[in-house]
Amino acid sequence: MNSDLRNFVTQYLSIVFGTLMSVSFFAFVAIPYSLAGHPGEHLIAQAPTVVTVAASQV
């Protein structure tokens, strides 16, 4: 492979992968922040609560 072509491909791929990593990092940080939590996790406010009844009331 020609050394000029190798340098071009190396620089091109470093820019492409650097941009891809930056966008991926921003997406994984910004989306959970805007949703106030990770899309797959249940929020405490939305979790079902367990009602306990005291033994004296039964």
All heavy atoms as TSV, in Angstrom:
chain	resi	resn	atom	element	x	y	z
A	1	MET	N	N	0.856	-1.169	0.000
A	1	MET	CA	C	0.000	0.000	0.000
A	1	MET	C	C	0.909	1.242	0.000
A	1	MET	O	O	1.902	1.281	0.713
A	1	MET	CB	C	-0.915	-0.007	1.226
A	1	MET	CG	C	-1.870	1.172	1.262
A	1	MET	SD	S	-2.899	1.234	2.735
A	1	MET	CE	C	-4.219	0.154	2.272
A	2	ASN	N	N	0.518	2.216	-0.738
A	2	ASN	CA	C	1.279	3.451	-0.820
A	2	ASN	C	C	1.266	4.161	0.532
A	2	ASN	O	O	0.246	4.162	1.237
A	2	ASN	CB	C	0.664	4.336	-1.907
A	2	ASN	CG	C	1.500	5.538	-2.245
A	2	ASN	OD1	O	2.564	5.730	-1.658
A	2	ASN	ND2	N	1.031	6.335	-3.177
A	3	SER	N	N	2.384	4.770	0.913
A	3	SER	CA	C	2.467	5.411	2.227
A	3	SER	C	C	1.528	6.613	2.330
A	3	SER	O	O	0.975	6.877	3.405
A	3	SER	CB	C	3.901	5.823	2.532
A	3	SER	OG	O	4.329	6.811	1.611
A	4	ASP	N	N	1.314	7.333	1.225
A	4	ASP	CA	C	0.369	8.460	1.251
A	4	ASP	C	C	-1.058	7.972	1.455
A	4	ASP	O	O	-1.829	8.565	2.210
A	4	ASP	CB	C	0.459	9.276	-0.045
A	4	ASP	CG	C	1.765	10.028	-0.176
A	4	ASP	OD1	O	2.358	10.349	0.883
A	4	ASP	OD2	O	2.182	10.287	-1.321
A	5	LEU	N	N	-1.408	6.881	0.788
A	5	LEU	CA	C	-2.746	6.309	0.953
A	5	LEU	C	C	-2.932	5.787	2.380
A	5	LEU	O	O	-3.988	5.975	2.982
A	5	LEU	CB	C	-2.967	5.183	-0.057
A	5	LEU	CG	C	-4.310	4.474	0.008
A	5	LEU	CD1	C	-5.444	5.461	-0.255
A	5	LEU	CD2	C	-4.362	3.337	-0.980
A	6	ARG	N	N	-1.906	5.160	2.916
A	6	ARG	CA	C	-1.975	4.639	4.288
A	6	ARG	C	C	-2.182	5.788	5.285
A	6	ARG	O	O	-2.988	5.681	6.200
A	6	ARG	CB	C	-0.713	3.878	4.627
A	6	ARG	CG	C	-0.733	3.262	6.015
A	6	ARG	CD	C	0.534	2.500	6.261
A	6	ARG	NE	N	0.651	1.465	5.234
A	6	ARG	CZ	C	0.852	0.184	5.490
A	6	ARG	NH1	N	0.990	-0.211	6.732
A	6	ARG	NH2	N	0.944	-0.692	4.534
A	7	ASN	N	N	-1.460	6.898	5.105
A	7	ASN	CA	C	-1.631	8.057	5.977
A	7	ASN	C	C	-3.033	8.641	5.863
A	7	ASN	O	O	-3.648	9.009	6.867
A	7	ASN	CB	C	-0.593	9.141	5.662
A	7	ASN	CG	C	0.800	8.740	6.071
A	7	ASN	OD1	O	0.968	7.901	6.951
A	7	ASN	ND2	N	1.791	9.323	5.430
A	8	PHE	N	N	-3.537	8.717	4.622
A	8	PHE	CA	C	-4.888	9.246	4.421
A	8	PHE	C	C	-5.936	8.365	5.101
A	8	PHE	O	O	-6.823	8.859	5.801
A	8	PHE	CB	C	-5.195	9.371	2.923
A	8	PHE	CG	C	-6.626	9.738	2.646
A	8	PHE	CD1	C	-7.066	11.031	2.849
A	8	PHE	CD2	C	-7.521	8.786	2.191
A	8	PHE	CE1	C	-8.387	11.372	2.604
A	8	PHE	CE2	C	-8.831	9.116	1.950
A	8	PHE	CZ	C	-9.271	10.409	2.152
A	9	VAL	N	N	-5.826	7.062	4.903
A	9	VAL	CA	C	-6.799	6.136	5.498
A	9	VAL	C	C	-6.713	6.186	7.019
A	9	VAL	O	O	-7.743	6.171	7.712
A	9	VAL	CB	C	-6.577	4.701	4.957
A	9	VAL	CG1	C	-7.403	3.687	5.743
A	9	VAL	CG2	C	-6.916	4.640	3.481
A	10	THR	N	N	-5.533	6.266	7.558
A	10	THR	CA	C	-5.354	6.341	9.010
A	10	THR	C	C	-5.992	7.600	9.577
A	10	THR	O	O	-6.724	7.545	10.571
A	10	THR	CB	C	-3.865	6.303	9.375
A	10	THR	OG1	O	-3.290	5.119	8.826
A	10	THR	CG2	C	-3.668	6.311	10.872
A	11	GLN	N	N	-5.754	8.737	8.949
A	11	GLN	CA	C	-6.352	9.990	9.413
A	11	GLN	C	C	-7.865	9.968	9.246
A	11	GLN	O	O	-8.609	10.413	10.129
A	11	GLN	CB	C	-5.759	11.180	8.667
A	11	GLN	CG	C	-4.345	11.502	9.074
A	11	GLN	CD	C	-3.790	12.692	8.304
A	11	GLN	OE1	O	-4.353	13.098	7.301
A	11	GLN	NE2	N	-2.689	13.231	8.788
A	12	TYR	N	N	-8.339	9.450	8.126
A	12	TYR	CA	C	-9.774	9.382	7.870
A	12	TYR	C	C	-10.477	8.517	8.914
A	12	TYR	O	O	-11.493	8.921	9.495
A	12	TYR	CB	C	-10.025	8.840	6.463
A	12	TYR	CG	C	-11.482	8.735	6.106
A	12	TYR	CD1	C	-12.210	9.852	5.731
A	12	TYR	CD2	C	-12.142	7.511	6.147
A	12	TYR	CE1	C	-13.550	9.764	5.401
A	12	TYR	CE2	C	-13.480	7.409	5.827
A	12	TYR	CZ	C	-14.185	8.541	5.451
A	12	TYR	OH	O	-15.505	8.435	5.142
A	13	LEU	N	N	-9.938	7.327	9.157
A	13	LEU	CA	C	-10.568	6.428	10.125
A	13	LEU	C	C	-10.478	6.968	11.548
A	13	LEU	O	O	-11.410	6.771	12.341
A	13	LEU	CB	C	-9.943	5.039	10.044
A	13	LEU	CG	C	-10.273	4.241	8.787
A	13	LEU	CD1	C	-9.560	2.900	8.799
A	13	LEU	CD2	C	-11.768	4.066	8.623
A	14	SER	N	N	-9.414	7.661	11.881
A	14	SER	CA	C	-9.322	8.239	13.223
A	14	SER	C	C	-10.370	9.332	13.419
A	14	SER	O	O	-10.967	9.449	14.490
A	14	SER	CB	C	-7.921	8.771	13.493
A	14	SER	OG	O	-7.631	9.862	12.642
A	15	ILE	N	N	-10.645	10.113	12.382
A	15	ILE	CA	C	-11.686	11.145	12.474
A	15	ILE	C	C	-13.066	10.501	12.554
A	15	ILE	O	O	-13.906	10.897	13.362
A	15	ILE	CB	C	-11.585	12.119	11.288
A	15	ILE	CG1	C	-10.324	12.956	11.419
A	15	ILE	CG2	C	-12.819	13.006	11.204
A	15	ILE	CD1	C	-10.008	13.793	10.204
A	16	VAL	N	N	-13.307	9.484	11.729
A	16	VAL	CA	C	-14.618	8.821	11.729
A	16	VAL	C	C	-14.885	8.153	13.075
A	16	VAL	O	O	-15.954	8.332	13.671
A	16	VAL	CB	C	-14.699	7.795	10.577
A	16	VAL	CG1	C	-15.913	6.894	10.732
A	16	VAL	CG2	C	-14.743	8.514	9.239
A	17	PHE	N	N	-13.929	7.401	13.595
A	17	PHE	CA	C	-14.132	6.708	14.873
A	17	PHE	C	C	-14.170	7.681	16.047
A	17	PHE	O	O	-14.909	7.472	17.002
A	17	PHE	CB	C	-13.070	5.636	15.092
A	17	PHE	CG	C	-13.264	4.426	14.229
A	17	PHE	CD1	C	-12.218	3.927	13.478
A	17	PHE	CD2	C	-14.486	3.794	14.160
A	17	PHE	CE1	C	-12.389	2.817	12.673
A	17	PHE	CE2	C	-14.671	2.681	13.364
A	17	PHE	CZ	C	-13.621	2.197	12.611
A	18	GLY	N	N	-13.394	8.758	15.973
A	18	GLY	CA	C	-13.456	9.780	17.023
A	18	GLY	C	C	-14.820	10.446	17.075
A	18	GLY	O	O	-15.375	10.674	18.146
A	19	THR	N	N	-15.372	10.754	15.909
A	19	THR	CA	C	-16.706	11.350	15.852
A	19	THR	C	C	-17.760	10.364	16.340
A	19	THR	O	O	-18.670	10.739	17.091
A	19	THR	CB	C	-17.028	11.786	14.412
A	19	THR	OG1	O	-15.999	12.675	13.971
A	19	THR	CG2	C	-18.366	12.470	14.330
A	20	LEU	N	N	-17.643	9.127	15.934
A	20	LEU	CA	C	-18.594	8.098	16.368
A	20	LEU	C	C	-18.562	7.918	17.881
A	20	LEU	O	O	-19.619	7.821	18.528
A	20	LEU	CB	C	-18.285	6.772	15.671
A	20	LEU	CG	C	-19.181	5.596	16.034
A	20	LEU	CD1	C	-20.590	5.842	15.538
A	20	LEU	CD2	C	-18.620	4.325	15.436
A	21	MET	N	N	-17.398	7.899	18.458
A	21	MET	CA	C	-17.275	7.754	19.906
A	21	MET	C	C	-17.842	8.975	20.634
A	21	MET	O	O	-18.497	8.830	21.670
A	21	MET	CB	C	-15.814	7.525	20.300
A	21	MET	CG	C	-15.255	6.208	19.807
A	21	MET	SD	S	-16.151	4.782	20.409
A	21	MET	CE	C	-15.613	4.800	22.095
A	22	SER	N	N	-17.617	10.158	20.100
A	22	SER	CA	C	-18.151	11.372	20.726
A	22	SER	C	C	-19.675	11.384	20.699
A	22	SER	O	O	-20.320	11.694	21.704
A	22	SER	CB	C	-17.626	12.617	20.008
A	22	SER	OG	O	-16.238	12.680	20.097
A	23	VAL	N	N	-20.254	11.034	19.559
A	23	VAL	CA	C	-21.717	11.005	19.442
A	23	VAL	C	C	-22.299	9.921	20.339
A	23	VAL	O	O	-23.317	10.133	21.009
A	23	VAL	CB	C	-22.129	10.801	17.970
A	23	VAL	CG1	C	-23.611	10.525	17.843
A	23	VAL	CG2	C	-21.742	12.019	17.149
A	24	SER	N	N	-21.674	8.761	20.382
A	24	SER	CA	C	-22.171	7.679	21.233
A	24	SER	C	C	-22.111	8.064	22.706
A	24	SER	O	O	-23.066	7.828	23.452
A	24	SER	CB	C	-21.341	6.413	21.021
A	24	SER	OG	O	-21.430	5.995	19.696
A	25	PHE	N	N	-21.017	8.661	23.132
A	25	PHE	CA	C	-20.898	9.086	24.521
A	25	PHE	C	C	-21.957	10.126	24.866
A	25	PHE	O	O	-22.619	10.033	25.894
A	25	PHE	CB	C	-19.502	9.657	24.775
A	25	PHE	CG	C	-19.339	10.214	26.160
A	25	PHE	CD1	C	-19.185	9.365	27.242
A	25	PHE	CD2	C	-19.355	11.580	26.384
A	25	PHE	CE1	C	-19.050	9.868	28.520
A	25	PHE	CE2	C	-19.213	12.094	27.658
A	25	PHE	CZ	C	-19.062	11.238	28.730
A	26	PHE	N	N	-22.152	11.100	23.987
A	26	PHE	CA	C	-23.149	12.131	24.244
A	26	PHE	C	C	-24.545	11.535	24.315
A	26	PHE	O	O	-25.350	11.914	25.177
A	26	PHE	CB	C	-23.100	13.215	23.163
A	26	PHE	CG	C	-24.075	14.315	23.393
A	26	PHE	CD1	C	-23.857	15.270	24.366
A	26	PHE	CD2	C	-25.235	14.385	22.651
A	26	PHE	CE1	C	-24.760	16.285	24.593
A	26	PHE	CE2	C	-26.151	15.398	22.862
A	26	PHE	CZ	C	-25.910	16.344	23.831
A	27	ALA	N	N	-24.864	10.588	23.434
A	27	ALA	CA	C	-26.192	9.977	23.443
A	27	ALA	C	C	-26.434	9.193	24.731
A	27	ALA	O	O	-27.512	9.276	25.321
A	27	ALA	CB	C	-26.358	9.060	22.232
A	28	PHE	N	N	-25.446	8.442	25.190
A	28	PHE	CA	C	-25.628	7.644	26.399
A	28	PHE	C	C	-25.628	8.489	27.663
A	28	PHE	O	O	-26.072	8.023	28.710
A	28	PHE	CB	C	-24.558	6.555	26.495
A	28	PHE	CG	C	-24.860	5.376	25.622
A	28	PHE	CD1	C	-24.101	5.125	24.490
A	28	PHE	CD2	C	-25.899	4.518	25.914
A	28	PHE	CE1	C	-24.373	4.056	23.675
A	28	PHE	CE2	C	-26.185	3.434	25.102
A	28	PHE	CZ	C	-25.419	3.208	23.986
A	29	VAL	N	N	-25.151	9.728	27.587
A	29	VAL	CA	C	-25.195	10.623	28.738
A	29	VAL	C	C	-26.430	11.510	28.683
A	29	VAL	O	O	-27.119	11.694	29.682
A	29	VAL	CB	C	-23.912	11.481	28.817
A	29	VAL	CG1	C	-24.033	12.566	29.860
A	29	VAL	CG2	C	-22.722	10.592	29.131
A	30	ALA	N	N	-26.758	12.055	27.527
A	30	ALA	CA	C	-27.833	13.029	27.400
A	30	ALA	C	C	-29.227	12.406	27.464
A	30	ALA	O	O	-30.138	12.991	28.042
A	30	ALA	CB	C	-27.684	13.817	26.096
A	31	ILE	N	N	-29.410	11.244	26.872
A	31	ILE	CA	C	-30.746	10.641	26.851
A	31	ILE	C	C	-31.213	10.270	28.263
A	31	ILE	O	O	-32.320	10.643	28.654
A	31	ILE	CB	C	-30.795	9.451	25.881
A	31	ILE	CG1	C	-30.690	9.954	24.451
A	31	ILE	CG2	C	-32.074	8.638	26.062
A	31	ILE	CD1	C	-30.563	8.870	23.415
A	32	PRO	N	N	-30.420	9.572	29.085
A	32	PRO	CA	C	-30.886	9.302	30.448
A	32	PRO	C	C	-31.076	10.574	31.269
A	32	PRO	O	O	-31.971	10.653	32.099
A	32	PRO	CB	C	-29.778	8.434	31.048
A	32	PRO	CG	C	-29.158	7.778	29.891
A	32	PRO	CD	C	-29.216	8.789	28.790
A	33	TYR	N	N	-30.259	11.596	31.010
A	33	TYR	CA	C	-30.418	12.860	31.744
A	33	TYR	C	C	-31.742	13.519	31.387
A	33	TYR	O	O	-32.464	13.992	32.262
A	33	TYR	CB	C	-29.252	13.798	31.425
A	33	TYR	CG	C	-29.353	15.123	32.129
A	33	TYR	CD1	C	-29.054	15.231	33.479
A	33	TYR	CD2	C	-29.756	16.260	31.452
A	33	TYR	CE1	C	-29.153	16.437	34.135
A	33	TYR	CE2	C	-29.857	17.473	32.094
A	33	TYR	CZ	C	-29.552	17.560	33.433
A	33	TYR	OH	O	-29.659	18.759	34.078
A	34	SER	N	N	-32.108	13.528	30.118
A	34	SER	CA	C	-33.358	14.169	29.723
A	34	SER	C	C	-34.579	13.347	30.132
A	34	SER	O	O	-35.657	13.900	30.340
A	34	SER	CB	C	-33.375	14.422	28.214
A	34	SER	OG	O	-33.401	13.204	27.511
A	35	LEU	N	N	-34.424	12.040	30.269
A	35	LEU	CA	C	-35.536	11.195	30.711
A	35	LEU	C	C	-35.589	11.064	32.223
A	35	LEU	O	O	-36.476	10.400	32.744
A	35	LEU	CB	C	-35.402	9.796	30.092
A	35	LEU	CG	C	-35.562	9.698	28.590
A	35	LEU	CD1	C	-35.311	8.275	28.140
A	35	LEU	CD2	C	-36.929	10.166	28.156
A	36	ALA	N	N	-34.656	11.671	32.923
A	36	ALA	CA	C	-34.547	11.599	34.383
A	36	ALA	C	C	-34.325	10.167	34.851
A	36	ALA	O	O	-34.837	9.733	35.870
A	36	ALA	CB	C	-35.767	12.207	35.053
A	37	GLY	N	N	-33.586	9.412	34.102
A	37	GLY	CA	C	-33.240	8.049	34.480
A	37	GLY	C	C	-32.950	7.230	33.243
A	37	GLY	O	O	-33.214	7.645	32.123
A	38	HIS	N	N	-32.397	6.053	33.437
A	38	HIS	CA	C	-32.100	5.163	32.324
A	38	HIS	C	C	-33.412	4.634	31.768
A	38	HIS	O	O	-34.330	4.323	32.533
A	38	HIS	CB	C	-31.213	4.018	32.818
A	38	HIS	CG	C	-30.636	3.216	31.711
A	38	HIS	ND1	N	-31.281	2.131	31.188
A	38	HIS	CD2	C	-29.491	3.344	31.008
A	38	HIS	CE1	C	-30.556	1.619	30.216
A	38	HIS	NE2	N	-29.456	2.343	30.090
A	39	PRO	N	N	-33.551	4.512	30.445
A	39	PRO	CA	C	-34.821	4.046	29.875
A	39	PRO	C	C	-35.273	2.682	30.385
A	39	PRO	O	O	-36.461	2.407	30.409
A	39	PRO	CB	C	-34.527	3.979	28.376
A	39	PRO	CG	C	-33.412	4.907	28.154
A	39	PRO	CD	C	-32.591	4.888	29.413
A	40	GLY	N	N	-34.366	1.836	30.837
A	40	GLY	CA	C	-34.750	0.507	31.279
A	40	GLY	C	C	-34.996	0.373	32.767
A	40	GLY	O	O	-35.468	-0.653	33.233
A	41	GLU	N	N	-34.692	1.396	33.543
A	41	GLU	CA	C	-34.852	1.256	34.987
A	41	GLU	C	C	-36.169	1.873	35.450
A	41	GLU	O	O	-36.681	2.814	34.864
A	41	GLU	CB	C	-33.679	1.894	35.731
A	41	GLU	CG	C	-33.707	3.391	35.790
A	41	GLU	CD	C	-32.496	3.967	36.502
A	41	GLU	OE1	O	-31.528	3.237	36.749
A	41	GLU	OE2	O	-32.528	5.158	36.789
A	42	HIS	N	N	-36.723	1.314	36.504
A	42	HIS	CA	C	-37.959	1.820	37.065
A	42	HIS	C	C	-37.630	2.931	38.045
A	42	HIS	O	O	-36.710	2.815	38.848
A	42	HIS	CB	C	-38.729	0.710	37.792
A	42	HIS	CG	C	-39.156	-0.379	36.872
A	42	HIS	ND1	N	-40.191	-0.233	35.988
A	42	HIS	CD2	C	-38.677	-1.630	36.680
A	42	HIS	CE1	C	-40.346	-1.346	35.308
A	42	HIS	NE2	N	-39.428	-2.221	35.702
A	43	LEU	N	N	-38.396	3.974	37.980
A	43	LEU	CA	C	-38.194	5.065	38.919
A	43	LEU	C	C	-38.848	4.723	40.243
A	43	LEU	O	O	-39.843	3.989	40.302
A	43	LEU	CB	C	-38.782	6.359	38.361
A	43	LEU	CG	C	-38.137	6.872	37.074
A	43	LEU	CD1	C	-38.877	8.109	36.582
A	43	LEU	CD2	C	-36.680	7.201	37.315
A	44	ILE	N	N	-38.331	5.267	41.316
A	44	ILE	CA	C	-38.886	5.015	42.644
A	44	ILE	C	C	-40.314	5.532	42.719
A	44	ILE	O	O	-41.196	4.896	43.291
A	44	ILE	CB	C	-38.009	5.681	43.721
A	44	ILE	CG1	C	-36.590	5.098	43.691
A	44	ILE	CG2	C	-38.617	5.520	45.099
A	44	ILE	CD1	C	-36.517	3.619	43.979
A	45	ALA	N	N	-40.590	6.666	42.112
A	45	ALA	CA	C	-41.933	7.251	42.158
A	45	ALA	C	C	-42.937	6.397	41.393
A	45	ALA	O	O	-44.122	6.409	41.709
A	45	ALA	CB	C	-41.917	8.662	41.597
A	46	GLN	N	N	-42.494	5.647	40.395
A	46	GLN	CA	C	-43.410	4.841	39.604
A	46	GLN	C	C	-43.492	3.399	40.086
A	46	GLN	O	O	-44.324	2.646	39.603
A	46	GLN	CB	C	-42.961	4.843	38.147
A	46	GLN	CG	C	-43.042	6.192	37.499
A	46	GLN	CD	C	-42.504	6.174	36.087
A	46	GLN	OE1	O	-41.904	5.196	35.662
A	46	GLN	NE2	N	-42.701	7.257	35.359
A	47	ALA	N	N	-42.648	3.015	41.012
A	47	ALA	CA	C	-42.642	1.642	41.497
A	47	ALA	C	C	-43.886	1.392	42.353
A	47	ALA	O	O	-44.333	2.266	43.094
A	47	ALA	CB	C	-41.380	1.380	42.318
A	48	PRO	N	N	-44.474	0.225	42.242
A	48	PRO	CA	C	-45.648	-0.065	43.070
A	48	PRO	C	C	-45.260	-0.147	44.545
A	48	PRO	O	O	-44.203	-0.653	44.892
A	48	PRO	CB	C	-46.129	-1.419	42.562
A	48	PRO	CG	C	-44.948	-2.020	41.885
A	48	PRO	CD	C	-44.115	-0.881	41.381
A	49	THR	N	N	-46.106	0.401	45.383
A	49	THR	CA	C	-45.819	0.384	46.816
A	49	THR	C	C	-46.544	-0.787	47.463
A	49	THR	O	O	-47.618	-1.195	47.042
A	49	THR	CB	C	-46.271	1.695	47.481
A	49	THR	OG1	O	-47.664	1.875	47.223
A	49	THR	CG2	C	-45.506	2.874	46.910
A	50	VAL	N	N	-45.938	-1.308	48.482
A	50	VAL	CA	C	-46.515	-2.426	49.222
A	50	VAL	C	C	-47.182	-1.853	50.462
A	50	VAL	O	O	-46.562	-1.130	51.243
A	50	VAL	CB	C	-45.426	-3.442	49.614
A	50	VAL	CG1	C	-46.026	-4.569	50.435
A	50	VAL	CG2	C	-44.743	-3.966	48.378
A	51	VAL	N	N	-48.459	-2.146	50.630
A	51	VAL	CA	C	-49.197	-1.663	51.787
A	51	VAL	C	C	-49.160	-2.748	52.854
A	51	VAL	O	O	-49.573	-3.892	52.614
A	51	VAL	CB	C	-50.667	-1.335	51.417
A	51	VAL	CG1	C	-51.436	-0.867	52.629
A	51	VAL	CG2	C	-50.685	-0.289	50.319
A	52	THR	N	N	-48.671	-2.404	54.012
A	52	THR	CA	C	-48.620	-3.373	55.089
A	52	THR	C	C	-49.752	-3.076	56.072
A	52	THR	O	O	-50.102	-1.922	56.341
A	52	THR	CB	C	-47.269	-3.281	55.835
A	52	THR	OG1	O	-47.078	-1.960	56.308
A	52	THR	CG2	C	-46.134	-3.649	54.895
A	53	VAL	N	N	-50.317	-4.117	56.597
A	53	VAL	CA	C	-51.406	-3.998	57.556
A	53	VAL	C	C	-50.894	-4.486	58.895
A	53	VAL	O	O	-50.306	-5.571	58.983
A	53	VAL	CB	C	-52.619	-4.818	57.107
A	53	VAL	CG1	C	-53.745	-4.740	58.114
A	53	VAL	CG2	C	-53.079	-4.358	55.729
A	54	ALA	N	N	-51.109	-3.699	59.916
A	54	ALA	CA	C	-50.647	-4.088	61.253
A	54	ALA	C	C	-51.457	-5.311	61.719
A	54	ALA	O	O	-52.624	-5.483	61.371
A	54	ALA	CB	C	-50.807	-2.939	62.233
A	55	ALA	N	N	-50.849	-6.145	62.533
A	55	ALA	CA	C	-51.506	-7.363	63.003
A	55	ALA	C	C	-52.710	-7.048	63.887
A	55	ALA	O	O	-53.661	-7.805	63.947
A	55	ALA	CB	C	-50.507	-8.223	63.748
A	56	SER	N	N	-52.695	-5.913	64.558
A	56	SER	CA	C	-53.826	-5.581	65.438
A	56	SER	C	C	-55.055	-5.176	64.656
A	56	SER	O	O	-56.162	-5.226	65.180
A	56	SER	CB	C	-53.424	-4.444	66.397
A	56	SER	OG	O	-53.097	-3.289	65.647
A	57	GLN	N	N	-54.905	-4.789	63.407
A	57	GLN	CA	C	-56.054	-4.364	62.601
A	57	GLN	C	C	-56.711	-5.527	61.884
A	57	GLN	O	O	-57.792	-5.381	61.346
A	57	GLN	CB	C	-55.633	-3.314	61.584
A	57	GLN	CG	C	-55.173	-2.005	62.200
A	57	GLN	CD	C	-54.689	-1.027	61.140
A	57	GLN	OE1	O	-54.572	-1.377	59.974
A	57	GLN	NE2	N	-54.421	0.185	61.543
A	58	VAL	N	N	-56.092	-6.700	61.876
A	58	VAL	CA	C	-56.653	-7.832	61.144
A	58	VAL	C	C	-57.719	-8.512	61.905
A	58	VAL	O	O	-57.974	-8.581	62.979
A	58	VAL	CB	C	-55.542	-8.846	60.777
A	58	VAL	CG1	C	-56.132	-10.054	60.104
A	58	VAL	CG2	C	-54.523	-8.170	59.915
